[in-house]
Amino acid sequence: MQNLEKENELLRKRVAELEAKLKERTPEALLSDQQASSFEKVDKLTNQEIFRFGRQLVTPKFGYEAQLKLRNKSFLIVGAGGLGAPAALYLGAGGVGRLGIVDHDVVDINNLHRQVIHTEARRGVNKAVSAATTVKAIYPEADVVPYAFSLDRTNALELINQYDIIIDATDNIATRYLLSDAGVLAGKPVVSGSALRTDGQLTIYNYNNGPCFRCLHPTPPPAAAVGRCVDNGVLGVVPGIIGILQALEAIKVAIGSAALSDPSFLIFSAMSNPMFRTMRLRQKKKDCAVCGENPTITELIDYVQFCQGQANDDIVDEVILKREERIDVDEYNEIIEKGKPHLLVDVRPKIQYDICHLPNSLHIPIEELPKEMHKVKEAMKEQNVTDKDVFVVCRLGNDSQIAVRMMQKEGIEKPKDVIGGLYRWSTKVDDTFPIY
């Protein structure tokens, strides 16, 4: 127990030291520092490395030469979340030459079911710093560099040019275009993964004459069609599986064995049988805007604008309605406390409604609302309320605004949405109400 306490204390000190250094340095300064301190390649492994990685060295189709190649390669993981956590653990522990980890976000409790590189004690710590700390705890000699900022068009190429292999662990459409384009411009392969609900995908872009992401998707999908973990959920083990496979594919690229296979696209579905399927990818397109024969994209662009979305998965507060069409959670709480007759319509999916809901709410999922609008009108009659006494709630206050517009089109003219949804209800009114 005493040894464990000492170890925890050392880890806490290490985290504090790393955070203090990062706070003193701007992103530009961090990039400049790393350019000046590139890792040294070696001609042979040390006895300590041979002992540590011995089980890999005696593995058929790997061996000493592969471990030496791994030692002389650098890997950049963008995103230290559900995908990046297992990738960082296995690459860092596996003996890579240098491991860079990029993430602007901080650790929170609801990350930990899938982001297994972090701990509850590190809540509020930058994820890149936390991930680097864990890797160093496993392998103290590892060369791990945390970057506590977001990549964008202004800094991505400068950082990517310092690494050999890029791992896209962001699972974000705007950043996927950014990293794919930057990979093409810098001549670097990008190992890309995604995970949502119980499904995952994996492929390598810009490698072995294979396509880049833009070859397959010249234009981004509508923002509303892109699922996010914060909205749609994810089973914790799914990004774990995909992240580990990303680490494996990155290792295969580093040692040259990935070049023996044709470009392919791996699909994982936890609830299907078989769980894994592989599709062959076409070669890169000759007319691709970035990797084609006559490229029209020769520098990085504004990817948030291009995708009409954000470059991270933070909670978004959309504003569709006018202020007079909305009500704050404190105002709605007053209505409840005064016992004023009203109707609350909850438009979340059933799976979320079953987790928690406010008493006496009418549940109609938003996708069913157009055909179930009669239920709202019937409930208004039963409770003897007018349309100005109808309130709509969802998880974050975004879908509820859309639902208000739907109601207005069906003759319910003055409903209001609850600003910030049940998330804000929990943070401002009732802290015993669950947040998920």
Buried (B, 14 or more C-beta within 10 A) or exposed (E): EEEEEEEEEEBBEBBEEBBEBBEEBEBEEBBEEBEEEEBEEEEEBEEEBEEBBEEBBEEEEBEBEBBBBBBBBBBBBBBBBBBBBBBBBBBBBBBBBBBBBBBBBBBBEEBBEBBBBBBEEBBEBBBBBBBBBBBBBEBEEBBBBBBBBBBBBEBBBBBBBBBBBBBBBBBBBBBBBBBBBBBBBBEBBBBBBBBBBBBBBBBBBBBBEBBBBBBBBEEBEEEEEBBBBBBEBBBBBBBBBBBBBBBBBBBBBBBEBBEEBEBEBBBBBBEEEEBEEEEEBEEBBEEBBBBBEEBEBEEBEEBBEBBBBBBBBEEBEEEBBEEEBBBBBEEBBEBBEEEEEBBBBBBBBEEBBEEEBBEEBBBBBBEBBEEEBEBBBEBBEEBEBEBEBBBBBBBBBBBBBBBBEBBBEEEBEBBBBBBBBBBBBBEBBEEEBEEE
